[in-house]
Amino acid sequence: MASTSSPATEVEVGGRTVRISNPDRVYFPDLGLSKLDLVEYYRSVGDGIVNALRERPCMMHRFPDGTAGERVHQKRLPRGAPDWMETVHITFPRWNRTADELCVTELAHVVWAVQMSTVEFHPWNSRRGHVEQPDEWRIDLDPGDECDFPTVRRVCGVAHEVLDELGAVGWPKTTGSKGIHVYVRIPAEHGFADVRRAALAFAREVERRTDEATTTWWRKDRDPRKVFVDFNQNARDHTIAAAYSVRATPDARVSAPLTWDEVPGCDPADFTVLTMPQRYADLGDLHAGIDDAVFDIAPLLEWAERDEAEGQETPPEED
């Protein structure tokens, strides 16, 4: 049988040389996009993806046979990594295990991960200097099976309204699938449990303001026509796709940062590996200022205490 591999090539990334084996291997069959195409995409949004991943423990979603094949969720950095790759040591008390996870500080780290068949990058909401204290509150607007995207956009508008009233700056992006994420930078002063409580209190306020949103915990009990405001994405070791991460969809969608003015009319299908390089060249990193807009979650913790005093329970971390 003839070999289907192609000769390796080398790319220069920030003064480092990264060897790309099988650069012509197809990762997105419907579009014919290859591993090298994926490398070039990440290079085109370099500052943006590094900003999204910088210093964060990162789960790699690898596809050794392309996105039509098996997905491998990999916490540990693959063997054979060059000595310039960086990691952060993570403990997982529930399983009594540890892992040295990828910790991106430069674009070459991203490109090497792509060489190792990584398509999606899913970082923690904390950084390696304070792994147990998140510095990012994540609002995940997750549509039910019978919920359309215009509903997601409307719920996102309500979330924006509440953020404005709190004096918090939110940074929206498409998920690269069917929903919208909004990130808020917070001080690294609270543990995951309190950040999750704060996120739940916020989600309940959004739910009070629109009947198109829900915080119903058990999936079987949720109205599939509504948007679940998924506060649990702030629990320890929960990760979601980073800004600028490619997603393993047939059309090679990207989790795309948005301006708030774009949210009411945005379509996730518009942001792909093919379209994002030019958008990034035109607009730059729309999340570039996120570290300069830090919000103290004390008001949300007060809301949480109020809700708990009224008898509203905090759901368990696993659904």
C-alpha positions in Angstrom: 0.0 0.0 0.0 1.4 3.4 -0.9 2.2 5.8 1.9 -0.3 8.7 2.3 2.2 10.8 4.3 3.7 13.9 2.8 7.3 15.3 3.4 7.8 17.2 6.6 8.2 21.0 6.4 9.5 23.6 8.9 7.9 26.9 9.9 9.6 29.7 11.7 7.6 31.0 14.7 8.9 33.8 16.8 12.5 32.8 16.4 11.8 29.1 16.9 11.7 26.4 14.2 8.8 24.0 14.4 8.8 20.8 12.3 5.5 19.9 10.8 5.1 16.3 9.9 2.5 15.3 7.3 1.6 18.9 6.5 -0.8 17.9 3.8 -2.9 15.6 6.0 -6.5 16.7 5.6 -8.1 17.8 8.9 -11.4 19.2 7.5 -12.6 16.9 4.7 -15.5 19.1 3.5 -13.1 22.0 2.9 -9.9 20.1 2.1 -8.1 22.0 4.9 -4.8 20.4 6.0 -2.6 20.5 9.0 -0.5 23.2 7.4 -3.6 25.2 6.7 -4.4 25.0 10.4 -0.9 26.1 11.3 -1.1 29.1 9.0 -4.5 30.0 10.5 -3.1 30.1 14.0 -0.1 32.1 12.8 -2.5 34.6 11.3 -4.2 35.3 14.6 -1.1 34.8 16.7 -1.3 37.6 19.2 -5.0 36.9 19.7 -4.7 33.2 20.5 -1.7 33.7 22.7 -3.6 36.4 24.6 -6.5 34.0 25.1 -4.3 31.2 26.4 -1.4 33.0 28.1 -0.3 31.3 31.3 -3.5 29.1 31.5 -3.5 25.4 32.0 -4.8 24.2 28.6 -6.7 21.1 27.6 -5.8 20.0 24.0 -8.5 18.5 21.8 -6.5 16.4 19.4 -7.6 14.8 16.1 -4.9 12.4 14.9 -6.9 11.4 11.9 -8.6 14.7 11.2 -11.9 16.0 12.5 -13.8 13.2 10.9 -11.9 10.8 13.2 -11.6 10.3 17.0 -11.3 13.2 19.3 -8.7 12.9 22.1 -9.1 15.1 25.2 -5.5 15.5 26.4 -4.6 17.1 29.7 -0.9 16.1 29.7 1.6 17.5 27.3 2.4 14.8 24.7 5.7 13.1 25.0 8.6 14.3 22.8 8.0 17.9 23.4 10.9 20.3 22.8 12.6 21.7 25.9 11.1 25.2 25.2 7.5 24.0 25.6 6.0 25.2 28.9 3.6 23.4 31.3 1.8 23.9 34.6 1.5 21.1 37.2 -2.1 20.4 38.0 -3.7 18.1 40.6 -7.0 16.4 40.3 -8.1 15.4 43.8 -11.2 13.6 42.6 -9.1 11.0 40.7 -5.9 11.3 42.8 -4.0 12.2 39.7 -1.7 14.9 38.4 -0.8 16.3 35.0 1.6 18.7 33.4 -0.7 20.6 31.2 0.3 22.8 28.2 0.8 26.4 29.3 1.1 28.8 26.3 3.3 31.8 26.6 4.3 32.2 22.9 2.9 31.3 19.5 5.4 28.5 18.9 3.7 26.6 21.7 0.4 26.8 19.8 2.0 25.7 16.5 3.8 22.8 18.2 0.5 21.6 19.6 -1.1 21.8 16.2 1.8 19.7 14.9 0.7 17.1 17.5 -2.8 17.2 15.9 -4.4 19.7 18.3 -7.3 21.5 16.6 -9.1 23.0 19.6 -7.6 24.8 22.7 -9.6 24.7 25.9 -8.0 26.7 28.7 -8.8 27.0 32.4 -10.2 30.3 33.7 -7.2 30.6 36.1 -3.4 31.0 35.4 -0.5 29.1 36.6 0.6 31.7 39.1 -2.8 31.2 40.9 -4.3 28.0 39.6 -6.9 27.8 42.4 -8.0 31.4 42.0 -9.8 32.2 38.7 -9.2 35.6 37.1 -11.9 35.0 34.4 -15.6 34.8 35.0 -17.3 33.0 32.0 -20.9 33.5 30.9 -21.8 30.6 28.7 -25.1 31.0 26.8 -25.9 27.5 25.7 -29.0 27.0 23.5 -31.4 24.1 24.0 -32.0 21.6 21.2 -35.1 23.6 20.0 -33.6 27.1 20.6 -32.5 29.2 17.6 -29.6 31.6 17.5 -31.6 34.8 17.4 -32.8 33.7 20.9 -29.2 33.4 22.0 -28.5 36.9 20.7 -31.4 38.3 22.6 -30.4 36.6 25.9 -26.9 37.9 25.3 -28.4 41.4 25.1 -30.0 40.9 28.5 -26.7 39.7 29.9 -25.1 42.8 28.5 -27.7 45.0 30.2 -27.0 43.4 33.6 -23.3 43.7 33.2 -23.7 47.4 32.4 -25.7 47.9 35.5 -23.0 46.2 37.5 -20.3 48.3 35.9 -18.6 45.2 34.5 -17.0 45.1 31.1 -18.0 41.9 29.2 -16.1 40.6 26.2 -18.3 38.5 23.9 -17.4 35.9 21.4 -19.1 33.1 19.4 -18.5 29.7 20.8 -17.7 28.4 17.3 -20.8 26.2 17.7 -24.3 27.3 18.5 -23.9 29.7 21.5 -22.2 32.8 22.7 -19.6 33.2 25.5 -19.0 36.5 27.4 -15.8 36.8 29.5 -15.3 39.2 32.4 -11.8 39.7 34.0 -11.9 39.5 37.8 -9.3 39.7 40.5 -7.6 36.4 41.4 -8.9 36.6 44.9 -11.6 34.0 45.1 -11.7 30.2 44.8 -13.7 28.4 42.1 -16.7 27.7 44.4 -17.2 31.5 45.0 -16.8 32.4 41.4 -19.3 29.7 40.5 -21.7 31.1 43.1 -21.3 34.5 41.7 -21.9 33.2 38.2 -25.1 31.4 39.3 -26.4 34.6 40.9 -25.8 36.5 37.7 -27.5 33.8 35.7 -30.5 33.9 37.9 -30.8 37.7 37.4 -30.7 37.2 33.6 -33.4 34.5 34.0 -35.6 36.9 36.0 -35.4 39.4 33.2 -36.3 37.2 30.2 -38.3 34.1 29.9 -36.0 32.9 27.1 -33.2 32.1 29.6 -33.1 29.3 32.2 -30.8 28.2 35.0 -32.7 24.8 35.4 -29.9 22.5 36.4 -31.0 19.0 35.3 -30.9 18.8 31.5 -34.0 16.6 31.4 -36.0 19.3 33.2 -35.0 22.2 30.9 -37.2 23.8 28.3 -35.3 23.0 25.1 -36.5 26.2 23.5 -34.5 28.3 26.1 -30.9 29.4 26.6 -29.2 27.7 29.5 -27.0 30.3 31.3 -24.3 27.8 32.1 -22.8 29.0 35.4 -21.1 25.6 35.9 -18.4 26.5 33.3 -16.8 28.4 36.2 -16.2 25.1 38.2 -12.7 23.8 38.7 -11.2 22.0 35.8 -14.1 23.0 33.4 -12.8 24.4 30.2 -14.3 25.9 27.1 -12.9 26.8 23.7 -10.6 29.9 23.7 -11.1 33.0 21.7 -9.7 32.3 18.2 -9.7 28.5 18.8 -10.8 26.5 15.8 -13.7 24.1 16.4 -14.1 20.7 14.9 -17.1 21.5 12.8 -17.4 20.5 9.1 -17.1 24.2 8.1 -14.1 24.8 10.4 -15.7 27.5 12.5 -13.8 29.6 14.9 -14.7 31.0 18.4 -14.7 34.6 17.2 -14.4 37.7 19.4 -17.2 40.2 18.7 -17.9 43.8 19.4 -21.2 44.4 21.3 -22.5 46.2 18.3 -22.1 43.0 16.3 -23.9 40.7 18.7 -27.5 41.5 17.6 -26.8 40.5 14.0 -23.9 38.0 14.2 -24.0 34.5 12.6 -21.5 31.9 13.9 -21.2 30.5 10.4 -19.5 33.7 9.2 -16.4 33.1 11.3 -14.2 30.2 10.0 -10.6 29.3 9.3 -11.1 30.8 5.9 -12.6 34.2 6.9 -11.0 35.0 10.2 -7.5 35.8 9.0 -8.8 38.8 7.0 -11.1 39.8 9.8 -8.2 39.7 12.2 -5.9 41.7 9.8 -8.6 44.3 9.6 -9.7 44.5 13.3 -6.9 43.1 15.3 -7.6 41.3 18.6 -11.0 42.5 19.9 -10.2 41.1 23.3 -6.8 42.9 23.6 -8.0 45.1 26.4 -9.5 42.5 28.6 -6.8 42.6 31.3 -7.4 46.3 31.8 -11.0 45.9 32.7 -11.1 44.1 36.1 -14.5 43.7 37.9 -14.8 42.9 41.6 -17.5 40.2 42.0 -18.5 41.3 45.5 -21.9 42.5 44.4 -22.6 39.1 42.8 -21.6 37.3 46.0 -24.1 39.5 47.8 -26.7 38.4 45.3 -25.7 34.8 46.0 -26.1 35.3 49.7 -29.5 36.8 49.2 -30.6 33.9 47.0 -29.3 31.4 49.4 -31.1 33.1 52.3 -34.3 32.9 50.3 -33.8 29.1 50.0 -32.4 28.8 46.5 -30.0 25.9 46.5 -26.6 25.8 44.8 -26.7 22.8 42.4 -23.9 20.2 42.4 -21.0 20.7 40.0 -21.7 17.7 37.9 -24.8 17.5 35.6 
